Amino acid sequence: MKQNHFTIFLSFCCCLNVFAQQSTEVYLAELKQENDFLKIDSVINISKNEGYDNQPSFFDNDNILFSSTRNNQTDVALYNIKDSSTIWLTNTPNGSEYSPLKIPGKNAISAIRLDKDGLQRLYEYDINTGESEVILPDLKVGYHVWFSSDIIVCTVLIENRMDLVIFNLKANTNYTVQKNVGRSLHKIPNSNLVSYISKTDDSVTIRSLDPITLKSEELIATMGGSEDVCWTENGDLITAYDTSILSFNPSSDEEWKFEFKIKDQDVNGISRLAVNPLRNHLSFVSKDSPKIIVDRQVETFNARDINAFANCFSKDVVVKNFPMDTLYMGRQQLKVNYEAFYKRTPAIEAKVASRIHVGQTVIDQEVVTINGNQHHQVAIYEVDNFIESMTFIKDTATKIDPEIIVQEQLDEYNARDINAFLQPFAEHVKVYGANGELRTKGIEEMRKGYSDFFETTNDLHCSVKNRIVIGNKVIDEENITANGESFSAIGIYEIENGKIARVTFLQ
């Protein structure tokens, strides 16, 4: 029982004390045209701020507006690309600003202000003085775009939906175009049109709208239901799917075209896209990297802040011993267990000795000091905004160096020698997938699967980027090249009686 509590406690080391708003960061990338495709370079985090950083838009070619959390409120920040500096444009103690945009023809911005009393309105803010005044006093605006200096197209919160409304400031009139729309509104460059997200029972589509004539046309269905799009000056519509960027030109394309994939490990999904007029910079939003969430969990665990620690985990978090031995489920039970652990453990500290990070998976080799005694273990974290699952691998005594055996099979894998490759494996070896599914059972099934693969893949190569050894287990972060493509994988190898008896692939 003591061991169970020990392995349970470390799972508290990865989190953020944020619930109302998802912790996000704003990124900037250089955008280039190569042949017929877009490419990116120099992806950087421009917000670098704990909490909510979101909704970027370009004030001009060199300056980016975005909403950013500070002092328990959300203000508008302005980032200058040339000198990599950030200044604050608003400071509203009784409210927070969201979705900032430049107002046409003015040295001013508009933003949605949510006051502490619940009032939500669209405001104008003077860039130089910071002074503000309400623009639309009678509408609860969710998102907006300036069609002209006099006409605003916005989404208005009605009951449990958003409706698309055109507001004429000069005439002080408004007209509802469509009920139930999405959050992405944009002026289409070099046209008298805006785009919006139309939602029906059957589909989510991107439509154009002429705010004067009210003529509307369907352009294309969203990619995977994503509501985040933006336009380039040459008429390309850009969207994101996971960490991939796609484009669509209504005048020449019939479907979305893949442009590139952002491979930065800190980028955890892409949303809220913006491109500057010169089309040489792309800004986007990403959720916190899984490793950042894990780091925060460690910090809050060591600080013995039980609430902040527990809030790092999803409400349905699953805590297990490797491979699939469930210890308990749920954030509430996790909180109860750790509260009890803290009460009986006056001195405790967790440190990360080494780490593997691939996609949504973070694997930490951890050293935990409890009342002066050091313990070693490995924790596997599956993260998506919060820690969804944690699986612990205990340190066990072993007489055989498992690393030698695992390295032997790796060397023969690269040599594509099927007989030598299989030699380190047990006769009844089992190979599992990330969800515990049995993929291969027995040495002969492995032979069938790998023989053809070795013969047909001349460029096959596997290199170990990172390796963790604990007890009889070796955890490898692998980079595999096959048929001109490279990808990452995580393999966990278990040694019994001098042979690899079990392999689990997490990626």
JOPE-V310660 format. One record per helix or strand of 3 or more residues. SS is the DSSP state (~ for helix, > for strand). FROM is the first residue (numbers start at 0). LEN is the number of residues. Records with the same first field share a line. If there is no record, write none. Layout:
SS->FROM-LEN / FROM-LEN
This chain:
~->1-11 / 289-13 / 305-5 / 330-14 / 401-14 / 417-6 / 442-14
>->23-11 / 36-9 / 52-8 / 62-8 / 72-8 / 84-4 / 94-8 / 107-8 / 119-7 / 131-5 / 140-6 / 150-8 / 160-8 / 172-6 / 193-6 / 203-6 / 215-6 / 228-3 / 235-6 / 243-6 / 256-5 / 267-8 / 280-7 / 312-9 / 324-5 / 347-11 / 360-10 / 372-11 / 386-8 / 424-8 / 437-4 / 460-10 / 472-10 / 484-12 / 498-7
